[in-house]
Amino acid sequence: MGRYDSGDDGAGGRFWMGLIVFLLVAAAYPFYSYWVQTRLLARDVARAGEAFSQQLEAENARMKEQARKARIAKVSVVGTAPNRNGPIAIVRLEQASLDEATPTICRQAARMLGSSLAGQSLRVQRHRGGQPAMDIGTIRC
């Protein structure tokens, strides 16, 4: 004789196992979702911070360049004198450094001397109003 088939092939056990798995997933999902959202938010904030930092650096560089141009614009050669050791330029530098003002000084001094200074050394003195000019260095045009 054959076995008696009750029709119960473990369906009830699979039902309860499926229900338990479903409930575990349903219970774990909010934590998983929170974890994913915090990671995504952290990534977005980091990207936004990098973009802001790059924009800030670009703006800072632009402002420095504008300040440098403004300093150079105030530079003026107030007098020149030919000399056997090379020409001398008396300059109002204001806030500019000698290095950043070199092209401007050379251009203005050449105009005042009436000759090109390309490749020549130019002795530079700082204009000090009613006081004697003070030597501040030599530049090469």
C-alpha positions in Angstrom: 0.0 0.0 0.0 1.1 3.6 -0.6 1.7 6.3 1.9 -1.2 8.3 3.1 -0.9 11.9 1.8 -2.5 14.3 4.2 -2.1 17.2 1.8 0.1 19.0 4.3 3.5 19.2 2.6 4.9 21.8 5.0 2.9 24.7 3.6 2.1 26.0 7.1 5.8 26.0 8.1 6.8 27.8 4.9 4.0 30.3 5.6 5.3 31.1 9.0 8.9 31.2 7.8 7.9 33.7 5.0 5.9 35.8 7.5 8.9 36.0 9.9 11.3 36.9 7.0 8.8 39.6 5.8 8.5 41.0 9.4 12.3 41.1 9.8 12.7 42.9 6.5 9.9 45.3 7.4 11.6 46.0 10.8 15.1 46.4 9.3 14.1 48.6 6.3 13.7 51.9 8.3 17.3 51.5 9.7 18.7 50.6 6.3 16.9 53.5 4.7 18.2 55.9 7.3 21.7 54.6 6.8 21.5 55.0 3.0 20.0 58.5 3.3 22.7 59.7 5.8 25.4 58.4 3.5 23.9 60.2 0.5 23.4 63.4 2.4 27.0 63.2 3.6 28.2 62.7 0.0 26.1 65.6 -1.2 27.3 67.9 1.6 30.9 67.0 0.8 30.4 67.7 -2.9 28.8 71.0 -2.1 31.6 71.9 0.2 34.2 71.2 -2.4 32.3 73.2 -5.0 32.0 76.1 -2.6 35.7 75.9 -1.7 36.6 76.0 -5.4 34.4 79.0 -6.0 35.9 80.7 -2.9 39.4 80.1 -4.1 38.6 81.4 -7.6 37.1 84.5 -6.1 40.0 85.0 -3.8 42.4 84.7 -6.7 40.4 87.2 -8.7 40.3 89.7 -5.8 44.1 89.3 -5.3 44.7 90.0 -9.0 42.4 93.1 -8.8 44.3 94.3 -5.8 47.6 93.7 -7.5 46.4 95.6 -10.6 45.2 98.5 -8.4 48.6 98.7 -6.7 50.4 98.7 -10.0 48.1 101.3 -11.4 49.2 103.7 -8.7 52.9 103.3 -9.5 54.4 106.3 -11.3 57.9 107.3 -12.4 58.3 111.0 -11.4 61.8 111.5 -12.8 64.6 109.9 -14.7 68.3 110.6 -15.1 70.8 109.1 -17.4 73.9 107.9 -15.6 77.2 106.3 -16.7 76.3 103.2 -14.7 72.9 103.0 -16.2 69.8 105.2 -16.0 68.1 106.0 -12.7 64.3 106.2 -12.1 62.7 108.0 -9.2 59.4 106.2 -8.5 56.3 106.6 -6.4 55.6 102.9 -5.6 52.8 103.4 -3.1 51.9 99.9 -1.9 53.4 98.0 -4.8 56.5 95.9 -4.6 59.4 96.5 -6.9 59.1 93.1 -8.5 55.4 93.5 -9.5 55.9 97.1 -10.6 59.0 96.4 -12.9 57.2 96.3 -16.2 55.3 99.6 -15.4 58.5 101.3 -14.2 60.4 100.2 -17.3 57.7 101.4 -19.6 57.3 104.8 -18.0 61.1 105.3 -17.6 61.7 104.5 -21.3 59.1 107.0 -22.3 60.7 109.7 -20.1 64.2 108.9 -21.3 63.1 108.7 -24.9 64.8 105.4 -25.6 64.2 101.7 -25.1 65.4 100.1 -21.9 65.0 96.5 -23.1 67.7 94.3 -21.5 69.2 97.2 -19.5 69.5 97.6 -15.8 67.6 100.5 -14.2 68.5 101.8 -10.8 65.3 102.6 -8.9 64.9 105.1 -6.1 61.8 105.7 -4.0 60.4 109.2 -4.2 59.9 110.6 -0.6 58.4 114.1 -1.2 60.8 116.8 0.0 63.4 114.4 1.3 66.1 112.9 -0.8 65.2 109.8 -2.8 66.1 106.5 -1.3 67.8 103.6 -3.3 65.5 100.6 -3.4 67.2 98.4 -5.9 68.0 97.6 -9.5 65.7 96.1 -12.0 66.3 94.6 -15.5 63.9 95.8 -18.2 
